[in-house]
């Protein structure tokens, strides 16, 4: 998997270009920076830009995901530990702050750090000093800290979940990334980029692009998972495609969508209202065709498909979204089939 510094930053929307400009200005100094944004908005790419455009670009760019470690393991990961400091610590271990000496430490999901870890991080950012877990020796490091989170840190500090003094220390520059739904101009640019990479992975001669319906679908979707979700959707479409010369015409936006998807676990809270049950789908009558003798297979299949689509539309009063659910298709799959059979 490519590291953040090897991945291009793609976009031309005003909201995105403003963030890039802000990151370029913040890269000039060596003080802490906070990068805020929803999941999947590319916070690690901005952090890499902050490092590689800074005077520390020749130093180490060290990353740690704070949410992936327990409280005790996180402190050992960040500050290192002395031999025998806890069960299993047979040898001395150098922490991420020491590894990043002279460079940059990127702490993703920094809001998940315990109060104990926050206190030690504050001391490093203020004085450049710390102690390894289980050690007494005071060590000095020169590290630029970049923190990232999808949490509103001022609110977390007011709720007692994040230290106000650490927030003040980190918030010299705060870069807030726009969600993909605020970057409509960039959706197709990014989709083609991911499509070209996926086509290369499949050894296609080139990427055939998207059908007009799919371009419309990409631009209309709200992308709650942002760029990461867009990447998954496009890669899935390319990997499932049968013909490398046929523009992509099917997008599966929700891979979990299935009539056999497990139901959510029942809530243990007695005061919660029971979930609203959807009305069962109308019974689908099978399409019955006349007994066939020798005939053209393609024409017959097309006629059966068109007949099924027409019956489904009639049963759902020509509401396309209800018809899509009725046929267990996505809305855009249905639109493609309706255009194919001249039913739009």
C-alpha positions in Angstrom: 0.0 0.0 0.0 1.3 3.4 -0.9 2.3 5.8 1.9 0.6 9.2 2.1 3.5 11.0 0.6 3.3 8.8 -2.5 -0.3 9.6 -3.1 -1.3 12.6 -5.2 -3.6 15.3 -3.8 -6.3 15.7 -6.4 -8.9 18.5 -6.6 -9.8 21.9 -8.1 -12.9 23.0 -6.1 -12.6 26.3 -4.3 -13.1 24.7 -0.9 -10.3 22.2 -1.5 -7.8 24.7 -3.0 -8.3 26.9 0.1 -7.3 24.0 2.3 -4.3 23.3 0.2 -3.2 26.9 0.4 -3.7 26.9 4.2 -1.6 23.7 4.5 1.2 25.2 2.4 1.4 28.3 4.6 1.3 26.2 7.8 4.1 24.0 6.5 6.5 26.9 6.7 6.6 26.9 10.5 7.5 24.0 12.8 4.8 24.5 15.5 2.0 21.9 16.1 -1.0 21.8 13.7 -4.4 20.2 14.0 -6.1 18.7 11.0 -9.9 18.2 11.5 -12.2 16.4 9.2 -14.8 13.7 8.7 -13.6 10.1 8.2 -12.2 9.5 4.7 -11.5 13.2 3.9 -7.7 12.7 3.5 -6.3 14.0 6.8 -3.2 11.9 6.5 -2.4 13.4 3.0 -2.6 16.9 4.4 -0.3 15.8 7.3 2.2 14.5 4.8 2.0 17.7 2.9 2.7 19.7 6.1 5.8 17.6 6.7 7.3 17.4 3.2 6.9 21.1 2.5 8.4 22.0 5.9 12.0 22.6 6.8 11.9 19.1 8.4 11.3 17.4 5.1 14.5 15.4 5.3 13.6 14.1 8.8 11.4 11.2 9.7 7.7 11.3 9.1 6.3 9.0 11.8 2.6 8.0 12.0 0.6 6.5 14.8 -3.1 5.7 15.0 -4.0 6.5 18.6 -7.4 4.8 18.4 -5.9 1.4 17.5 -4.1 1.0 20.8 -5.1 0.6 24.4 -4.1 3.3 26.9 -1.1 1.4 28.3 0.1 0.3 24.8 -0.3 3.8 23.4 2.0 5.3 26.1 4.6 2.6 25.4 4.2 3.2 21.6 4.6 7.0 22.0 7.2 7.3 24.7 8.9 3.9 24.6 9.6 1.8 27.7 12.5 0.5 29.8 13.2 -3.2 30.2 11.1 -4.8 32.9 8.7 -1.8 33.1 5.8 -4.2 32.7 5.1 -7.9 32.0 6.5 -8.8 28.7 8.8 -5.8 28.4 12.0 -7.8 28.2 14.0 -5.2 26.4 14.1 -1.4 26.2 11.9 0.0 23.4 12.3 3.4 21.6 9.0 5.2 21.2 7.6 7.1 18.3 8.6 10.5 19.6 12.2 9.4 19.7 11.9 7.9 16.2 10.6 11.3 15.0 13.4 13.3 16.5 14.3 16.0 14.0 11.2 15.3 12.0 7.4 15.1 12.4 5.0 12.9 14.4 1.5 12.5 13.0 -1.0 11.4 15.6 -4.2 10.3 14.0 -7.3 10.1 16.2 -5.6 12.2 18.8 -8.9 12.8 20.6 -8.9 9.2 21.8 -5.7 9.7 24.0 -6.1 9.2 27.7 -5.7 12.2 30.1 -2.4 10.6 31.2 -1.1 10.5 27.7 -2.3 14.0 27.0 -0.4 15.3 30.0 2.8 13.8 28.6 2.2 15.0 25.1 1.6 18.5 26.5 5.0 18.4 28.3 6.8 17.3 25.1 5.2 20.1 23.0 6.0 22.7 25.6 9.5 21.6 26.8 10.6 18.8 24.5 11.1 16.5 27.4 9.6 13.2 28.5 10.4 9.9 30.2 10.0 6.4 28.9 7.4 4.2 30.6 9.1 2.7 33.7 12.1 5.0 33.4 13.4 8.0 35.5 15.7 9.6 33.0 14.5 12.8 31.4 15.0 12.7 27.6 14.9 15.5 25.1 13.4 15.4 21.6 12.9 17.9 18.8 9.6 16.9 17.2 6.9 18.7 15.3 3.5 17.3 16.2 0.5 17.1 13.8 -2.7 15.9 15.3 -5.8 14.7 13.4 -9.4 13.9 14.5 -13.0 13.9 13.4 -14.1 15.2 16.8 -14.9 18.8 17.7 -12.1 19.3 20.2 -13.4 22.5 21.8 -16.6 20.7 22.7 -14.6 17.7 23.9 -12.5 20.0 26.1 -15.6 21.7 27.5 -16.9 18.2 28.4 -13.7 17.3 30.2 -12.7 14.7 27.6 -9.7 16.7 26.3 -7.3 19.0 28.0 -7.9 22.7 27.4 -4.2 23.4 27.8 -3.2 20.8 25.3 -5.8 22.1 22.9 -4.4 25.6 23.2 -0.9 24.3 22.5 -1.9 22.3 19.4 -4.3 24.9 17.9 -1.7 27.4 16.5 -3.0 26.3 13.1 -6.2 24.4 12.6 -6.9 23.0 9.1 -10.5 21.8 8.7 -11.1 19.6 5.6 -14.3 19.9 3.6 -16.3 16.8 3.1 -16.6 15.4 -0.5 -20.2 16.6 -0.8 -18.8 20.1 -0.6 -16.3 19.4 -3.4 -18.7 18.4 -6.2 -16.2 19.6 -8.8 -13.7 17.0 -7.6 -15.9 13.9 -7.5 -15.4 12.9 -11.2 -11.7 13.9 -11.1 -11.2 11.5 -8.2 -13.4 8.8 -9.6 -11.4 8.8 -12.9 -8.1 8.7 -10.9 -9.3 5.7 -8.8 -10.7 4.0 -12.0 -7.4 4.4 -13.8 -5.5 2.8 -11.0 -7.9 -0.1 -10.7 -7.8 -0.6 -14.5 -4.0 -0.7 -14.2 -4.3 -3.4 -11.5 -6.4 -5.5 -13.9 -3.9 -5.0 -16.7 -6.4 -3.2 -18.8 -5.0 -1.3 -21.8 -6.8 1.8 -20.6 -9.7 2.9 -18.4 -13.0 3.2 -20.4 -14.6 5.8 -18.2 -18.1 5.9 -16.9 -21.5 6.0 -18.7 -23.5 9.2 -18.5 -25.9 7.6 -15.9 -23.0 6.6 -13.7 -21.4 10.1 -13.9 -24.8 11.5 -12.8 -25.0 8.9 -10.0 -21.5 9.8 -8.7 -22.3 13.5 -8.6 -25.7 13.1 -6.9 -24.6 10.7 -4.2 -23.9 12.3 -0.8 -20.8 10.2 0.1 -21.0 9.9 3.9 -17.6 8.0 3.8 -16.1 10.7 1.6 -13.0 10.0 -0.6 -12.4 6.6 1.0 -15.9 5.5 0.1 -15.7 6.9 -3.4 -12.4 4.9 -3.9 -14.1 1.7 -2.8 -17.1 2.2 -5.0 -15.0 2.9 -8.1 -12.6 0.1 -7.5 -15.5 -2.4 -6.9 -17.1 -1.3 -10.2 -13.9 -1.8 -12.1 -13.1 -5.2 -10.5 -16.6 -6.5 -11.3 -16.7 -5.2 -14.8 -16.6 -7.8 -17.6 -15.4 -5.7 -20.6 -12.5 -3.4 -20.4 -13.7 -1.4 -23.4 -17.3 -0.8 -22.1 -17.7 2.3 -20.0 -18.6 1.5 -16.4 -22.4 1.4 -16.2 -23.0 -0.3 -12.8 -22.1 1.1 -9.4 -22.8 -0.7 -6.2 -23.0 2.1 -3.7 -23.9 -0.1 -0.7 -22.2 -3.5 -0.8 -24.2 -4.6 2.3 -27.5 -4.2 0.6 -29.1 -7.6 0.5 -32.5 -9.1 1.4 -30.6 -11.5 3.7 -28.7 -8.8 5.6 -28.8 -9.5 9.3 -31.1 -7.4 11.4 -29.6 -5.0 13.9 -29.3 -6.4 17.5 -32.3 -5.6 19.7 -31.6 -2.7 22.1 -31.3 -3.4 25.7 -32.8 0.0 26.7 -36.4 -0.5 27.8 -37.3 3.1 27.2 -36.3 3.1 23.5 -39.1 2.7 20.9 -39.0 -0.4 18.9 -37.6 0.0 15.4 -40.1 0.8 12.7 -40.7 -2.2 10.5 -40.9 -1.7 6.8 -43.9 -3.0 5.0 -43.1 -6.3 3.3 -42.5 -5.9 -0.5 -45.4 -6.8 -2.7 -45.5 -10.4 -3.8 -43.8 -10.7 -7.1 -45.6 -12.8 -9.7 -43.3 -14.8 -11.9 -43.1 -13.7 -15.5 -44.7 -16.4 -17.6 -43.9 -16.7 -21.3 -45.4 -18.8 -23.9 -43.9 -22.1 -24.7 -41.0 -21.5 -27.1 -39.7 -23.5 -30.0 -36.7 -22.6 -32.0 -36.1 -18.8 -31.5 -33.5 -16.1 -31.1 -32.1 -16.3 -27.5 -31.0 -12.7 -27.3 -34.3 -11.3 -28.5 -36.3 -13.6 -26.1 -34.2 -12.6 -23.1 -34.6 -9.0 -23.9 -38.4 -9.4 -24.3 -38.6 -11.2 -20.9 -36.5 -8.5 -19.2 -38.6 -5.7 -20.7 -41.8 -7.5 -19.7 -40.6 -7.9 -16.1 -39.5 -4.2 -15.9 -42.9 -3.0 -17.2 -44.9 -5.2 -14.8 -42.7 -4.0 -11.9 -43.2 -0.4 -12.9 -47.0 -0.9 -13.1 -47.0 -2.6 -9.7 -45.2 0.4 -8.1 -47.2 3.1 -9.9 -44.0 4.0 -11.9 -42.1 5.1 -8.8 -38.6 4.2 -9.9 -37.1 4.0 -6.4 -39.9 1.7 -5.2 -39.5 -0.4 -8.4 -35.7 -0.7 -7.7 -36.4 -2.1 -4.2 -39.1 -4.3 -5.7 -36.6 -5.9 -8.1 -33.7 -5.9 -5.6 -31.8 -3.5 -7.8 -30.0 -0.3 -6.9 -31.7 2.8 -8.3 -29.0 3.4 -10.9 -29.0 -0.3 -12.0 -32.8 0.1 -12.6 -32.2 3.4 -14.5 -29.7 1.6 -16.7 -32.1 -1.3 -17.5 -35.0 1.1 -18.2 -32.8 3.0 -20.7 -31.6 -0.2 -22.2 -35.2 -1.2 -23.0 -36.5 2.2 -23.9 -38.8 2.5 -20.9 -37.7 5.9 -19.7 
